[in-house]
Amino acid sequence: MTTTNRAVEVYRYHLTPGSLFSCGEQAMISAVLGTCVAVCLHDRRLRIGGMNQFMYPKSGLFGAVSNDYGDVAIPALISKLQRMGSRLEDLEAQIFGGGEVPGHSAWGSTGGRNVKTARKMLKKSGITIVSEDVGGFKGRRLIFHTGTNEALVMKTHRIRRGDYHPYRQRLGA
């Protein structure tokens, strides 16, 4: 009897601040987070998902409307998944990041406000938060698998400039 090992092709995408990514196929999305927050959405029924990474809580703060802001990036990601066939009741969320800068109050700094915005926007949309790893004084390296809703978080004392370089490649798993 012969068995064959068929490699599953998985997209790999590195998310930079102010961007989002969703895919109708399985993908591994990575990000580096300090005060930024990443919201990972997974559709339990379709087994697809996506992630955003935003730097600021609300777009009205600086007059611009872009995915740099949580109140824009979260609805944009939800909308992308809905256009791919997701229903709100099938989506679940994970929240990561929102680290603090030493010397700032825990929920008064940008990281804390970003986390509050993520929770508020997801609750408003009726999306359950199934896990989160937020706050603290360490940076995070995150890898999210859109098909399984699994996330790997590596905390670090120091984020290097090279960690932020974007890349996208197609890998055989």
N, C-alpha and C positions, 0 to 999 in steps of 0.2 A: 504494500500500500504506500502510495506516495502522497506526501502532504506538501502543500505549497504555502509559502509565506508571502502573502500579498501586502506590500507596503501601502499604508493609507497615506494619501497626500494631505498634508496639513499646511494651511497658510500660516505664516508667522508674521506678525506685524508689531512694530514698536511704536507706541503712542507717545506723542510729544504733548506738552501742555497746550491746552486750547484746541484739542482735536478729539475726534471720535471715530470709531471703526465698528462696523457690523458686517456680518458675512452670512450668507445662506448656507455655507459649508462650515465644517469644523475649522476652528482657527485657534491659534495660541497668540494672545495679545499680551505684550509686556509694557511696563511703564516704570518710571522712577518718580517717586513721590516724596515731597517735603511737606510744605503747607498745602499743596494741591490735593484735591480729592479725586479719586477714580470711582465711578459708579459702574458696576458690572451688572448687566441684565441678561437673564437666561429665560428662554421659553421652554418650559417643561414638556409641552406637547410637540413642538417642532424640533426641539433640540438644537436651537440656534441661539445666538446671543450677540452681544456687543459691549463696548466699554467706551466711556468718555473720560477725559481728564481736564478738570477746570481749575483755574487759578484764583478766581474771585467769586464771592457769593452772588452778587446781584449786578445786573447790567446797568442799572441807573446810577451806580456809584461814579462812573467815569464817562457816562454819556454814550458809550459804544455798545452795540449789540453783536455779540459773537459767541462762539463756543468757549471763549475764555471765562465765561460766567456760568455759574451753576443753574441759574434760572432760565438760561437759554439752552445749555448743553444737555440737560436732562430731558426736557420735552423733545429736543431734536433727536436724541437717541431713541426714545420711545416711539416717535413718529417713524423713524427709519425701520424699526422692527415691525411696526404695524403695517407698513407698506410691503413687508416681506411675508405678511400673513399672521403675525402674532396678534393675540387678543390680550387685553390688559389682565384678565383673570388668569392667564397662563404664565405671566411674567413674575419672576422673583429677582430680588436685588441683593447685591453685596456692596458694602461701602468700605473704601480703604483710604488711608492718608490722613490729611488734616493735622499734620504734626505741628508742634508749637515751637516758637522761637524762645529760648530761655529768657526769663525776665518779663514775659507778658502773661497776663491772666489767662487761665485755661480756656475760657470760652469767649474772651474778648478779642483775641487775635484773629488774623485771617484764616488760619487753619480751623479754628473752632467755629467760626462763622460759616466756612465752607461745609463743614459737617452738618451744622444745623440746617442749612439750605437743602442739602441732599435729603436729609430725613423728611423735611417739610414737603419738598416737591414729590417725593415718592409716596408719602402718605396721601397727599392731595390727589395723586393719580390712582390710588388704591392698590399700589404694588407693595407686597410684603418684603421686608428686609429680613433675609434669612441668616446673614452674618455680617459682622463688621470688625475691622481692626483699625481704630482711629485714635488720634491724639498722641500724647507722649512727646518725647524730645528726640526721637530717632527718625531717620529717613527710611523709606521702604522701597524695595525692588519687588515688583508684582508681576506674576505671570498668571493669566486667566485663560482657561480652556472653555470656549463658547459652547461646545457640544455636551460637556459633562457638568458644567458649572463648578468645576474645581478651580481653586485659586491657591497659589503658592506665594507666601509673603516672606521676604527675607529682610530683616531689620538691620540697619547699619548706622554706625556713629557718624560716618562721613560719606557723602555722595561726591563722586569725582565728576569732572566735566565730561569725560568720555562716556559716562553712563547715559547721557542725554542724546547721543547721536542716533538719529532715526535709521532704521533699516527695514527692508521688507524683502523677504525671499520665500521661495516655495521649497519646502523640505519634505523628504520622504520620512515618515515616522518609523 
